[in-house]
Amino acid sequence: MNLNKVFEPINIGKVVVPNRIVLAPMDTNLASDDGFVTEKLIEHYRKRASGGIGLITVEITSINPMREMKPTNNLSAFDDKFVPGLFKLARAIREEGAVASLQLGDFLHAINKKPADLSVLEIEEIINEFVSAAVRVKEAGFDIVDYHMAHRYTIADFLSKYANKREDSYGKNLYGRTKFAETIVRETKKRLGEDFPIVCRINGDEFMVGGNTIIDSTYISKNLVRAGADAIHVSAGGRIELGGSRSYSSYRQVPTSEMADGLNVHLAEQIKKKVKNVPIITVGKISNPGLIEEIVNEGKADMVAIGRAALADADFVNKMKEKRPFRRCIFKNDCIRLYLKNEPVKCVTYDS
């Protein structure tokens, strides 16, 4: 099989990514207690960039200090004071030849609210917070802004037919549930200009009774592209309403060793058949070079995101290209347990 296509450049908007491999956004707990970039955080991403990954997506970054996933060490962009540190991070990534993207996200669960609990004014305030943070992403020298619209974050809650029970224009049906996400994309384009690329990370399927399916996510993807999205990153699951952190949906977000390699690729493949003119990114338990080649060469997705594989071996992509042995992730998920304990995330298998 021809490996070369994996290492061909691809455009996201007008930004040229040197190859088809993406670093999936994965929390590190390496930001300072109050959300600033640290030298350890910079070194973490520099290593992955020098390791050959084409597009580095920096972990979820907070747009509001009251709605964060965890109590501390959340990378932040809700104030101009964070821009200088973010600038150093973007520069380090770009110096290694990779494209730098920063993911922005929000977590309504932190204040025990769901979409139906918000006033229209509160919704508009959150939209403005996303767009203002995106302005800082551009000011900090990143090439791309990535919006976290998957799993159980705020935008995903609005998109979800399980979580969004609003009866106004921001809910009621699929058209209404998509309005919040579309508005964020449109307003971002107005503020940053049409040439600044936006990646939207969505759930291809929520994998829960009463949740979104591929039919919903295909519609959502089409509308996000019409609104201005320059790439769609197709993740899956991550909701905990039915079964908590041990729900099937949660395991589809972070697959274990017992689950199939590339278990979510079919979702990206289905969306790619319907959504044209922008790259479609797949993710989910991908650490085998042969599988990456298959996905790209057979057109199942345009790009492949790896997370834990790059944690196990920062030089994974260079070694793949040069056909050298590499440290393979065994998906034991001890790295995730470190995250949950708010400890610096690393590969426990190889670095302990």
TORKOL-4160 file (C-alpha; in steps of 0.2 Angstrom, whole numbers, padded with zeros to 4 digits, m for minus):
352
<pt num="1" X="0000" Y="0000" Z="0000"/>
<pt num="2" X="0006" Y="0017" Z="m0004"/>
<pt num="3" X="0012" Y="0026" Z="0011"/>
<pt num="4" X="0015" Y="0043" Z="0002"/>
<pt num="5" X="m0003" Y="0049" Z="0002"/>
<pt num="6" X="m0002" Y="0050" Z="0021"/>
<pt num="7" X="0013" Y="0062" Z="0020"/>
<pt num="8" X="0005" Y="0073" Z="0006"/>
<pt num="9" X="0000" Y="0090" Z="0011"/>
<pt num="10" X="m0018" Y="0095" Z="0013"/>
<pt num="11" X="m0027" Y="0112" Z="0015"/>
<pt num="12" X="m0038" Y="0117" Z="0029"/>
<pt num="13" X="m0045" Y="0133" Z="0022"/>
<pt num="14" X="m0030" Y="0142" Z="0015"/>
<pt num="15" X="m0018" Y="0134" Z="0028"/>
<pt num="16" X="m0007" Y="0120" Z="0021"/>
<pt num="17" X="m0004" Y="0106" Z="0033"/>
<pt num="18" X="0012" Y="0096" Z="0028"/>
<pt num="19" X="0004" Y="0079" Z="0031"/>
<pt num="20" X="m0013" Y="0070" Z="0035"/>
<pt num="21" X="m0009" Y="0066" Z="0053"/>
<pt num="22" X="m0017" Y="0077" Z="0067"/>
<pt num="23" X="m0013" Y="0077" Z="0086"/>
<pt num="24" X="m0030" Y="0075" Z="0094"/>
<pt num="25" X="m0033" Y="0087" Z="0108"/>
<pt num="26" X="m0029" Y="0078" Z="0124"/>
<pt num="27" X="m0028" Y="0086" Z="0141"/>
<pt num="28" X="m0011" Y="0086" Z="0149"/>
<pt num="29" X="m0014" Y="0095" Z="0166"/>
<pt num="30" X="0002" Y="0104" Z="0162"/>
<pt num="31" X="m0005" Y="0122" Z="0162"/>
<pt num="32" X="m0002" Y="0132" Z="0178"/>
<pt num="33" X="m0015" Y="0131" Z="0192"/>
<pt num="34" X="m0022" Y="0147" Z="0185"/>
<pt num="35" X="m0023" Y="0142" Z="0167"/>
<pt num="36" X="m0006" Y="0150" Z="0160"/>
<pt num="37" X="0005" Y="0141" Z="0148"/>
<pt num="38" X="0020" Y="0133" Z="0156"/>
<pt num="39" X="0037" Y="0128" Z="0150"/>
<pt num="40" X="0032" Y="0110" Z="0152"/>
<pt num="41" X="0017" Y="0112" Z="0142"/>
<pt num="42" X="0027" Y="0120" Z="0128"/>
<pt num="43" X="0040" Y="0106" Z="0128"/>
<pt num="44" X="0026" Y="0093" Z="0128"/>
<pt num="45" X="0019" Y="0100" Z="0111"/>
<pt num="46" X="0036" Y="0104" Z="0104"/>
<pt num="47" X="0040" Y="0086" Z="0105"/>
<pt num="48" X="0025" Y="0080" Z="0096"/>
<pt num="49" X="0028" Y="0094" Z="0083"/>
<pt num="50" X="0046" Y="0089" Z="0080"/>
<pt num="51" X="0040" Y="0071" Z="0080"/>
<pt num="52" X="0032" Y="0073" Z="0063"/>
<pt num="53" X="0014" Y="0077" Z="0066"/>
<pt num="54" X="0007" Y="0089" Z="0053"/>
<pt num="55" X="m0007" Y="0097" Z="0063"/>
<pt num="56" X="m0005" Y="0100" Z="0082"/>
<pt num="57" X="m0021" Y="0103" Z="0091"/>
<pt num="58" X="m0018" Y="0110" Z="0108"/>
<pt num="59" X="m0030" Y="0104" Z="0122"/>
<pt num="60" X="m0046" Y="0111" Z="0126"/>
<pt num="61" X="m0044" Y="0129" Z="0132"/>
<pt num="62" X="m0056" Y="0138" Z="0143"/>
<pt num="63" X="m0067" Y="0153" Z="0138"/>
<pt num="64" X="m0075" Y="0156" Z="0155"/>
<pt num="65" X="m0067" Y="0152" Z="0172"/>
<pt num="66" X="m0083" Y="0147" Z="0180"/>
<pt num="67" X="m0087" Y="0133" Z="0167"/>
<pt num="68" X="m0071" Y="0123" Z="0167"/>
<pt num="69" X="m0070" Y="0104" Z="0166"/>
<pt num="70" X="m0059" Y="0102" Z="0182"/>
<pt num="71" X="m0055" Y="0114" Z="0196"/>
<pt num="72" X="m0037" Y="0118" Z="0191"/>
<pt num="73" X="m0024" Y="0117" Z="0178"/>
<pt num="74" X="m0036" Y="0122" Z="0164"/>
<pt num="75" X="m0027" Y="0130" Z="0149"/>
<pt num="76" X="m0036" Y="0147" Z="0147"/>
<pt num="77" X="m0040" Y="0160" Z="0134"/>
<pt num="78" X="m0054" Y="0170" Z="0143"/>
<pt num="79" X="m0043" Y="0185" Z="0145"/>
<pt num="80" X="m0030" Y="0195" Z="0136"/>
<pt num="81" X="m0017" Y="0191" Z="0150"/>
<pt num="82" X="m0016" Y="0173" Z="0143"/>
<pt num="83" X="m0011" Y="0179" Z="0125"/>
<pt num="84" X="0008" Y="0181" Z="0128"/>
<pt num="85" X="0010" Y="0163" Z="0135"/>
<pt num="86" X="m0001" Y="0156" Z="0121"/>
<pt num="87" X="0010" Y="0165" Z="0108"/>
<pt num="88" X="0026" Y="0156" Z="0115"/>
<pt num="89" X="0016" Y="0140" Z="0113"/>
<pt num="90" X="0011" Y="0143" Z="0095"/>
<pt num="91" X="0028" Y="0149" Z="0090"/>
<pt num="92" X="0036" Y="0133" Z="0097"/>
<pt num="93" X="0024" Y="0122" Z="0087"/>
<pt num="94" X="0027" Y="0131" Z="0071"/>
<pt num="95" X="0046" Y="0132" Z="0073"/>
<pt num="96" X="0045" Y="0113" Z="0072"/>
<pt num="97" X="0036" Y="0113" Z="0055"/>
<pt num="98" X="0019" Y="0109" Z="0061"/>
<pt num="99" X="0003" Y="0119" Z="0060"/>
<pt num="100" X="m0004" Y="0126" Z="0076"/>
<pt num="101" X="m0022" Y="0124" Z="0081"/>
<pt num="102" X="m0030" Y="0129" Z="0098"/>
<pt num="103" X="m0046" Y="0120" Z="0104"/>
<pt num="104" X="m0059" Y="0131" Z="0113"/>
<pt num="105" X="m0072" Y="0123" Z="0124"/>
<pt num="106" X="m0085" Y="0126" Z="0138"/>
<pt num="107" X="m0093" Y="0115" Z="0151"/>
<pt num="108" X="m0110" Y="0119" Z="0157"/>
<pt num="109" X="m0110" Y="0104" Z="0168"/>
<pt num="110" X="m0098" Y="0114" Z="0179"/>
<pt num="111" X="m0112" Y="0125" Z="0185"/>
<pt num="112" X="m0125" Y="0111" Z="0184"/>
<pt num="113" X="m0135" Y="0118" Z="0170"/>
<pt num="114" X="m0141" Y="0111" Z="0153"/>
<pt num="115" X="m0146" Y="0121" Z="0138"/>
<pt num="116" X="m0164" Y="0123" Z="0144"/>
<pt num="117" X="m0158" Y="0132" Z="0160"/>
<pt num="118" X="m0151" Y="0147" Z="0150"/>
<pt num="119" X="m0159" Y="0163" Z="0145"/>
<pt num="120" X="m0157" Y="0169" Z="0127"/>
<pt num="121" X="m0146" Y="0183" Z="0135"/>
<pt num="122" X="m0135" Y="0170" Z="0143"/>
<pt num="123" X="m0133" Y="0160" Z="0127"/>
<pt num="124" X="m0128" Y="0176" Z="0117"/>
<pt num="125" X="m0115" Y="0179" Z="0131"/>
<pt num="126" X="m0108" Y="0162" Z="0129"/>
<pt num="127" X="m0107" Y="0164" Z="0110"/>
<pt num="128" X="m0098" Y="0181" Z="0112"/>
<pt num="129" X="m0086" Y="0172" Z="0124"/>
<pt num="130" X="m0081" Y="0159" Z="0111"/>
<pt num="131" X="m0079" Y="0172" Z="0098"/>
<pt num="132" X="m0068" Y="0184" Z="0109"/>
<pt num="133" X="m0057" Y="0169" Z="0114"/>
<pt num="134" X="m0055" Y="0165" Z="0096"/>
<pt num="135" X="m0049" Y="0182" Z="0093"/>
<pt num="136" X="m0036" Y="0179" Z="0106"/>
<pt num="137" X="m0031" Y="0162" Z="0097"/>
<pt num="138" X="m0027" Y="0172" Z="0081"/>
<pt num="139" X="m0018" Y="0186" Z="0091"/>
<pt num="140" X="m0007" Y="0172" Z="0099"/>
<pt num="141" X="m0001" Y="0167" Z="0082"/>
<pt num="142" X="m0011" Y="0150" Z="0080"/>
<pt num="143" X="m0015" Y="0145" Z="0062"/>
<pt num="144" X="m0032" Y="0138" Z="0066"/>
<pt num="145" X="m0046" Y="0138" Z="0079"/>
<pt num="146" X="m0054" Y="0122" Z="0084"/>
<pt num="147" X="m0071" Y="0122" Z="0092"/>
<pt num="148" X="m0075" Y="0107" Z="0104"/>
<pt num="149" X="m0093" Y="0103" Z="0099"/>
<pt num="150" X="m0091" Y="0084" Z="0105"/>
<pt num="151" X="m0094" Y="0073" Z="0120"/>
<pt num="152" X="m0103" Y="0082" Z="0134"/>
<pt num="153" X="m0096" Y="0100" Z="0132"/>
<pt num="154" X="m0108" Y="0115" Z="0130"/>
<pt num="155" X="m0109" Y="0115" Z="0111"/>
<pt num="156" X="m0112" Y="0097" Z="0111"/>
<pt num="157" X="m0126" Y="0099" Z="0124"/>
<pt num="158" X="m0135" Y="0111" Z="0112"/>
<pt num="159" X="m0133" Y="0099" Z="0097"/>
<pt num="160" X="m0139" Y="0084" Z="0107"/>
<pt num="161" X="m0157" Y="0079" Z="0106"/>
<pt num="162" X="m0155" Y="0070" Z="0122"/>
<pt num="163" X="m0147" Y="0085" Z="0132"/>
<pt num="164" X="m0156" Y="0100" Z="0123"/>
<pt num="165" X="m0174" Y="0101" Z="0128"/>
<pt num="166" X="m0177" Y="0119" Z="0124"/>
<pt num="167" X="m0193" Y="0124" Z="0115"/>
<pt num="168" X="m0187" Y="0140" Z="0107"/>
<pt num="169" X="m0176" Y="0144" Z="0092"/>
<pt num="170" X="m0161" Y="0136" Z="0100"/>
<pt num="171" X="m0169" Y="0119" Z="0102"/>
<pt num="172" X="m0185" Y="0110" Z="0098"/>
<pt num="173" X="m0178" Y="0101" Z="0082"/>
<pt num="174" X="m0162" Y="0098" Z="0074"/>
<pt num="175" X="m0162" Y="0114" Z="0065"/>
<pt num="176" X="m0164" Y="0124" Z="0081"/>
<pt num="177" X="m0151" Y="0113" Z="0090"/>
<pt num="178" X="m0138" Y="0117" Z="0077"/>
<pt num="179" X="m0141" Y="0136" Z="0078"/>
<pt num="180" X="m0130" Y="0139" Z="0093"/>
<pt num="181" X="m0115" Y="0130" Z="0085"/>
<pt num="182" X="m0118" Y="0138" Z="0068"/>
<pt num="183" X="m0119" Y="0156" Z="0076"/>
<pt num="184" X="m0102" Y="0153" Z="0084"/>
<pt num="185" X="m0094" Y="0149" Z="0067"/>
<pt num="186" X="m0103" Y="0163" Z="0058"/>
<pt num="187" X="m0098" Y="0176" Z="0071"/>
<pt num="188" X="m0080" Y="0170" Z="0072"/>
<pt num="189" X="m0078" Y="0172" Z="0053"/>
<pt num="190" X="m0085" Y="0189" Z="0054"/>
<pt num="191" X="m0072" Y="0194" Z="0068"/>
<pt num="192" X="m0057" Y="0184" Z="0061"/>
<pt num="193" X="m0060" Y="0185" Z="0043"/>
<pt num="194" X="m0065" Y="0172" Z="0030"/>
<pt num="195" X="m0047" Y="0166" Z="0028"/>
<pt num="196" X="m0044" Y="0161" Z="0046"/>
<pt num="197" X="m0049" Y="0142" Z="0047"/>
<pt num="198" X="m0061" Y="0134" Z="0059"/>
<pt num="199" X="m0061" Y="0116" Z="0063"/>
<pt num="200" X="m0077" Y="0109" Z="0072"/>
<pt num="201" X="m0075" Y="0093" Z="0082"/>
<pt num="202" X="m0092" Y="0084" Z="0083"/>
<pt num="203" X="m0100" Y="0068" Z="0089"/>
<pt num="204" X="m0103" Y="0057" Z="0074"/>
<pt num="205" X="m0114" Y="0047" Z="0086"/>
<pt num="206" X="m0118" Y="0049" Z="0104"/>
<pt num="207" X="m0120" Y="0030" Z="0107"/>
<pt num="208" X="m0134" Y="0032" Z="0119"/>
<pt num="209" X="m0153" Y="0029" Z="0119"/>
<pt num="210" X="m0161" Y="0045" Z="0113"/>
<pt num="211" X="m0145" Y="0053" Z="0108"/>
<pt num="212" X="m0138" Y="0059" Z="0091"/>
<pt num="213" X="m0134" Y="0047" Z="0077"/>
<pt num="214" X="m0125" Y="0048" Z="0061"/>
<pt num="215" X="m0141" Y="0055" Z="0053"/>
<pt num="216" X="m0140" Y="0070" Z="0065"/>
<pt num="217" X="m0122" Y="0072" Z="0063"/>
<pt num="218" X="m0122" Y="0072" Z="0044"/>
<pt num="219" X="m0135" Y="0086" Z="0045"/>
<pt num="220" X="m0125" Y="0096" Z="0058"/>
<pt num="221" X="m0109" Y="0094" Z="0048"/>
<pt num="222" X="m0117" Y="0101" Z="0032"/>
<pt num="223" X="m0124" Y="0116" Z="0041"/>
<pt num="224" X="m0107" Y="0119" Z="0050"/>
<pt num="225" X="m0098" Y="0119" Z="0033"/>
<pt num="226" X="m0111" Y="0131" Z="0026"/>
<pt num="227" X="m0109" Y="0142" Z="0041"/>
<pt num="228" X="m0090" Y="0143" Z="0037"/>
<pt num="229" X="m0082" Y="0128" Z="0045"/>
<pt num="230" X="m0066" Y="0123" Z="0036"/>
<pt num="231" X="m0064" Y="0105" Z="0042"/>
<pt num="232" X="m0075" Y="0093" Z="0052"/>
<pt num="233" X="m0067" Y="0082" Z="0066"/>
<pt num="234" X="m0078" Y="0067" Z="0069"/>
<pt num="235" X="m0077" Y="0060" Z="0087"/>
<pt num="236" X="m0090" Y="0050" Z="0096"/>
<pt num="237" X="m0098" Y="0047" Z="0113"/>
<pt num="238" X="m0093" Y="0054" Z="0129"/>
<pt num="239" X="m0110" Y="0057" Z="0137"/>
<pt num="240" X="m0112" Y="0050" Z="0154"/>
<pt num="241" X="m0131" Y="0052" Z="0157"/>
<pt num="242" X="m0135" Y="0034" Z="0155"/>
<pt num="243" X="m0122" Y="0025" Z="0166"/>
<pt num="244" X="m0110" Y="0039" Z="0171"/>
<pt num="245" X="m0091" Y="0038" Z="0167"/>
<pt num="246" X="m0093" Y="0019" Z="0164"/>
<pt num="247" X="m0107" Y="0021" Z="0151"/>
<pt num="248" X="m0105" Y="0014" Z="0134"/>
<pt num="249" X="m0105" Y="0031" Z="0127"/>
<pt num="250" X="m0091" Y="0036" Z="0138"/>
<pt num="251" X="m0080" Y="0021" Z="0132"/>
<pt num="252" X="m0083" Y="0026" Z="0114"/>
<pt num="253" X="m0075" Y="0042" Z="0117"/>
<pt num="254" X="m0060" Y="0034" Z="0126"/>
<pt num="255" X="m0059" Y="0016" Z="0119"/>
<pt num="256" X="m0051" Y="0002" Z="0129"/>
<pt num="257" X="m0039" Y="m0012" Z="0123"/>
<pt num="258" X="m0054" Y="m0023" Z="0122"/>
<pt num="259" X="m0062" Y="m0012" Z="0109"/>
<pt num="260" X="m0059" Y="m0013" Z="0090"/>
<pt num="261" X="m0045" Y="m0002" Z="0082"/>
<pt num="262" X="m0052" Y="0013" Z="0073"/>
<pt num="263" X="m0069" Y="0009" Z="0079"/>
<pt num="264" X="m0076" Y="0026" Z="0074"/>
<pt num="265" X="m0069" Y="0027" Z="0057"/>
<pt num="266" X="m0085" Y="0022" Z="0049"/>
<pt num="267" X="m0093" Y="0038" Z="0056"/>
<pt num="268" X="m0081" Y="0050" Z="0047"/>
<pt num="269" X="m0082" Y="0039" Z="0031"/>
<pt num="270" X="m0101" Y="0041" Z="0031"/>
<pt num="271" X="m0100" Y="0060" Z="0034"/>
<pt num="272" X="m0086" Y="0062" Z="0020"/>
<pt num="273" X="m0098" Y="0054" Z="0008"/>
<pt num="274" X="m0111" Y="0068" Z="0011"/>
<pt num="275" X="m0100" Y="0083" Z="0016"/>
<pt num="276" X="m0089" Y="0089" Z="0002"/>
<pt num="277" X="m0075" Y="0102" Z="m0001"/>
<pt num="278" X="m0068" Y="0102" Z="0017"/>
<pt num="279" X="m0057" Y="0089" Z="0025"/>
<pt num="280" X="m0065" Y="0076" Z="0036"/>
<pt num="281" X="m0054" Y="0070" Z="0051"/>
<pt num="282" X="m0056" Y="0053" Z="0060"/>
<pt num="283" X="m0051" Y="0048" Z="0078"/>
<pt num="284" X="m0053" Y="0034" Z="0090"/>
<pt num="285" X="m0040" Y="0021" Z="0095"/>
<pt num="286" X="m0029" Y="0022" Z="0080"/>
<pt num="287" X="m0011" Y="0018" Z="0083"/>
<pt num="288" X="m0007" Y="0006" Z="0068"/>
<pt num="289" X="0002" Y="0013" Z="0053"/>
<pt num="290" X="m0006" Y="0001" Z="0042"/>
<pt num="291" X="m0023" Y="0007" Z="0048"/>
<pt num="292" X="m0018" Y="0025" Z="0045"/>
<pt num="293" X="m0013" Y="0021" Z="0027"/>
<pt num="294" X="m0029" Y="0012" Z="0024"/>
<pt num="295" X="m0040" Y="0026" Z="0030"/>
<pt num="296" X="m0031" Y="0039" Z="0020"/>
<pt num="297" X="m0028" Y="0029" Z="0004"/>
<pt num="298" X="m0045" Y="0022" Z="0003"/>
<pt num="299" X="m0053" Y="0039" Z="0006"/>
<pt num="300" X="m0062" Y="0034" Z="0022"/>
<pt num="301" X="m0056" Y="0051" Z="0029"/>
<pt num="302" X="m0044" Y="0064" Z="0024"/>
<pt num="303" X="m0035" Y="0066" Z="0040"/>
<pt num="304" X="m0031" Y="0054" Z="0055"/>
<pt num="305" X="m0030" Y="0061" Z="0073"/>
<pt num="306" X="m0020" Y="0051" Z="0086"/>
<pt num="307" X="m0019" Y="0055" Z="0104"/>
<pt num="308" X="m0013" Y="0041" Z="0116"/>
<pt num="309" X="m0002" Y="0034" Z="0102"/>
<pt num="310" X="0008" Y="0051" Z="0102"/>
<pt num="311" X="0008" Y="0051" Z="0121"/>
<pt num="312" X="0016" Y="0033" Z="0120"/>
<pt num="313" X="0029" Y="0039" Z="0107"/>
<pt num="314" X="0031" Y="0057" Z="0103"/>
<pt num="315" X="0041" Y="0052" Z="0087"/>
<pt num="316" X="0027" Y="0040" Z="0081"/>
<pt num="317" X="0025" Y="0049" Z="0064"/>
<pt num="318" X="0043" Y="0051" Z="0060"/>
<pt num="319" X="0046" Y="0033" Z="0064"/>
<pt num="320" X="0031" Y="0028" Z="0054"/>
<pt num="321" X="0037" Y="0037" Z="0039"/>
<pt num="322" X="0054" Y="0030" Z="0041"/>
<pt num="323" X="0047" Y="0012" Z="0045"/>
<pt num="324" X="0057" Y="0012" Z="0061"/>
<pt num="325" X="0050" Y="0003" Z="0077"/>
<pt num="326" X="0040" Y="0013" Z="0089"/>
<pt num="327" X="0032" Y="0012" Z="0106"/>
<pt num="328" X="0015" Y="0006" Z="0103"/>
<pt num="329" X="0000" Y="0012" Z="0114"/>
<pt num="330" X="m0008" Y="m0003" Z="0122"/>
<pt num="331" X="m0023" Y="0007" Z="0127"/>
<pt num="332" X="m0023" Y="0002" Z="0145"/>
<pt num="333" X="m0028" Y="0020" Z="0149"/>
<pt num="334" X="m0018" Y="0024" Z="0164"/>
<pt num="335" X="m0014" Y="0040" Z="0156"/>
<pt num="336" X="m0033" Y="0044" Z="0157"/>
<pt num="337" X="m0032" Y="0040" Z="0176"/>
<pt num="338" X="m0018" Y="0052" Z="0178"/>
<pt num="339" X="m0029" Y="0066" Z="0170"/>
<pt num="340" X="m0044" Y="0062" Z="0182"/>
<pt num="341" X="m0032" Y="0063" Z="0197"/>
<pt num="342" X="m0026" Y="0080" Z="0190"/>
<pt num="343" X="m0009" Y="0074" Z="0189"/>
<pt num="344" X="0003" Y="0078" Z="0174"/>
<pt num="345" X="m0003" Y="0066" Z="0160"/>
<pt num="346" X="0010" Y="0054" Z="0152"/>
<pt num="347" X="0012" Y="0037" Z="0146"/>
<pt num="348" X="0012" Y="0026" Z="0161"/>
<pt num="349" X="0017" Y="0010" Z="0151"/>
<pt num="350" X="0033" Y="0018" Z="0145"/>
<pt num="351" X="0037" Y="0032" Z="0156"/>
<pt num="352" X="0034" Y="0025" Z="0173"/>
